[in-house]
Amino acid sequence: MATRTPEQILAELKALVANQEITILKLSEPISTEIAQLQEQSQRTSDASHYSSFDAGVASLEADLTHYRELFAKLRFSYVEQVTKEKFIRAIVGEPPLIVSPQENIDLEKENLEAKATLKALKTEVADMVTELERKAKDLSKKYERVKTETAKLEELPGKIAELQSAVARLRAAGASALDPNPELNLPLAKTIQLVEAKKRQRDELDRQLEQLQSQVPRKMKELERLHAELQPLETKRQNSMVAAKEARRRKEAALGGVEDDLEERGRWYRAAEAGLKQMLEIK
């Protein structure tokens, strides 16, 4: 199914509302017509003209309903009274006069009781139907109001969508012109979150290694102090050896005056110094 745009949906909704517009006044037109006909037939005057125009409010509708119920009750009583009088007069003045036996009265009474029971059941059914219709009418009224509200909101959506699309286009243009040369700073949100998590794990690992090294610092410091203590006598010995070597070389140069002997002496001294340092530093 093809995706419809908000403008198309709004146009279809407006067309549906225009084609199926239902109001309280339109629903009340058949009732008003029937009431007018009954009033003309009964030749009675009433203030029904005051209720010719219907209000959409619940209070006015309830008042109209009460008025029409009273009016129908009056009309029904008037109709029954006229029909009864007419039958009674015809029975008296008829040729031959209508004579009703007691058994006929008893049978008619039974029929009246059955008719009353049937009428009562029908009235109960009608009352239940009216209650259900009132409930459905209230539900439909609430749904209709909700649809009207949502329709008003839907009418505002195209403009808001256009504004958001323009804002997104501006942000994309600004983001494209301000891209950082570092590729890690131009990643999408999901990859950026993954990169941040990886950096956090790397930082935690470095913190752990740093903590381990810091725990080793006191032991290394003690070892360094021990090496310094061992190195001090060796350094003193080396200084003394250097002074003695210089003195010996000076004497030998003064006695022999040769350069090869001086080089040989210097080489022996270097080898001795090297062996001493290797032994001191435990280097093989």
VENCOR-V620088 format. One line per field, one symbol per residue. ss: DSSP state (H for helix, E for strand, - for the rest). phi: phi as a letter, one per 30 degrees, with the letter a starting at -180 (. if undefined). psi: psi as a letter, one per 40 degrees, with the letter a starting at -180 (. if undefined). A space follows every 50 residues. Layout:
ss: ???
phi: ???
psi: ???
This chain:
ss: -----HHHHHHHHHHHHHH----HHHHHHHHHHHHHHHHHHH----HHHH H------HHHHHHHHHHHHHHHHHHHHHHHHHHHHHHHHHHHH------- -HHHHHHHHHHHHHHHHHHHHHHHHHHHHHHHHHHHHHHHHHHHHHHHHH HHHHHHHHHHHHHHHHHHHHHHHHHHH-----HHHH--HHHHHHHHHHHH HHHHHHHHHHHHHHHHHHHHHHHHHHHHHHHHHHHHHHHHHHHHHHHHHH HHHHHH---HHHHHHHHHHHHHHHHHHHHHH---
phi: .ddcdedddddddddddddbdbbdddddddddddddddddddhccacddd cdcccdddddddddddddddddddddddddddddddddddddddbdddcc dedddddddddddddddddddddddddddddddddddddddddddddddd dddddddedddddddddddddddddddcdddddddcdddddddddddddd dddddddddddddddddedddddddddddddddddddddddddddddddd dddddciccdddddddddddddddddddddchcc
psi: hihiiddddddddddddddfhhiddddedddddddddddddefiiifddd edhhieidddddddddddddddddddddddddddddddddddeihiihhh iddddddddddddddddddddddddddddddddddddddddddddddddd dddddeddddddddddddddddddddefhidhddeeiidddddddddddd dddddddddddddddedddddddddddddddddddddddddddddddddd ddddddeiddddddddddddddddddddddefh.
